[in-house]
């Protein structure tokens, strides 16, 4: 698909097909402790596993955003070609966040509340990036037409190629965002410092 035509499809399709909504869920994991230090140690022990390091040890995160994406697509042969008439996503975004297992003293609870709100806000940015990716897929998909494709195989291949590009771009943007947030002077670095030492 030529760039000018692609841009036209994106501009025309985005408002018309932005009628879907993601489902957002929070999956809390319990952390123990009555001090901020103990709670933070518990996060390190119980946080979601996001991979393994070079030595094979589990790498854990403080919080994590994951998603499940499925589609209802209506491919229709048309004049020897194929058109993707509709593409409706079903997106479930799950935010994994820590939650104290027991009641905290008021001063610790206040610090925890600020910390938890900052974590949730950070993960919501990841969620927004996923929603943006799905919006782009809907815009590109709806009305996508390929000539000489009576079995609707070429249109699927073109769509798959585009999805792969978007998925890689979304993952890269997510990693870049985390790098800034956890880097020197980043929001999450400040958030963790404020939680552990106050201020």
N, C-alpha and C positions, 0 to 999 in steps of 0.2 A: 504494500500500500504506500503510495507516495506521501511525502511529508505534508504537503498542503491539504490533501484529502484527509489524512490522519488528524491534523489539527482541526479541520472542519467537523469531523466526527466527534472529537473530544469536546469542542465548544458547544455543539448542538446537543450532544447526548447527556452531558453532565447534569444540567438542570432537570431535563425531562425524566431521568431515570434515578434521581437521588431520593427515591421514596422508600428505600429499605432502611432498616435500623439494625445495628449490631446488638447482640445480647452480651451484657457485661456481667461477669461474676467475680466474686472475691473468694479465694481459697486460702483461708488463714491457717498458719501453722503455729503451734503453741511453743512459746519460749518461757523458760523458768528463771526465777531470780527476784530479789527484792531491791537490788541496787541497779543503777544504770550499767555498771561494769558487768555484773552477773548476767543481766539481760543481753548485753552485747555479746558476751562469750557464748551464751545459749543460741543466739542467732547464728554465730559461726559454726556451731555444732549441728544445728537443725535446719538451716536455710535450704532452699531448693537446690538440688544438684544440677549444675549446668554443663557438666563435662568432666574431663580428667586432665590433669597436668602431665608433663612429659614423663614423670615418674609413675604415672598410673593412679595417683591419688585423686579422690573426688574433689572437684572444684564446686564450691557452694556460693550462692549469691545471697544478699540480704533480702531481696525481693525479685520477682520475675514476672514477665508478661508472656503468655502463650496464647495461641489461637487455633481454632478449628474452622476451616472454611470449606463449605460444600456448595454446589450449584444446582439450579434447575435451568437447563438450557434447551431452547427450542430451535433445532436446526431444521431448515426447510429447503429441499431441492427446488430450484427455481430457474427455468429457462436453460437447463443444462449446467447451471452453477449451483451454488449453495449460499443461503443467507442465514445468519444467526439472528433470528427474530427477537428473541428475548434472552436475557441472562440475569436470573435472580439469585443473589447470594444469600447464604445463611452463614453468618459469622458469629462465632462464640469466642469472646475474649475473656481469658481467665487471668486475673491478677493474683499472684501468690505473695502474701504479705504476712509479716509476723504479728502475733497477738499474745500478750501476757496470759499465762495460764491461771494466775491468781490475782487477786486484788492488790493494787500497789498503794503505797503511802502517797498522800496528796502531792508532795513535792516531786516524787519520782513519776507519778502519773502525769503531772503537768509537762515534764520533760519528754515523757513517752508520747504524749498527745502531739506535741510539736514535731517530734521525730517521725511518728507514724503518718502525719498529714503530709510532710515533705516527701516521704517515700511514696505515698499514694499519688501525689502530684507528678512525681518523676515517672512512675509507671503509666500514668494516664497519657503522658507524651508518647510513650511507646505504643499505647493503644490507638492514639490519634494517627500515628504513622501507618498502622495496619489498616485502619478505616480508609485513610487516603489512598492506600494501595488498592483496596477493593473498589473504591469509587472509580479509580482510573481503569480498572479491569472492566467494570460495568460499561463505562463510557466507550472504551475501545471495542468491546464485544458486541454491543447491541447494534444490529444492522450490518455487522461485518459480512462482506460478500466476497466470494471467490468464484471466478468464472471457471467453466469446464471442471466442475466438481460435483457430479451427480450423486456420488456416494457420501458427500460431506466429509471427506477425509482431509482434503487440502486446507479447508477452513479450520479444522481442528488443529492441524499442524502449525498453522500460522498463529492461532491463538495460544498454543502451548509455548511457542517460541517467545511471544510477547510476555506471557505469564512468568517465564523463567527470568527474563530481563528485569521485570518489575520486582520479582521476589528477591533477586540478588541485590537490587538497588535499595530495597526496604531494609534488608539485613545489614547492608553496609551503612546506611544512614543511622540505624539503631546502634551499631557499634561505635560510630563516630560520636553520637550523642553521649553515650556512656563514657567515652574517653574524655570528653570535655567535662562532664558532670563529676567524674571521679578524679580529674586532673587537678593540678595546683590552682587553688582559688575557686574550684568548681562548686556548684551548689550542693552536691552530695558530700563532698569533702567537708564543707562548712557545716552541713546538717549533722554529720557524724560527730564532728568536733563539738558542736553545741550540745549534742546529746550527752557526750561523755564528760565534758568539762564545764558545761553550762555557758551562759552568756548569750 
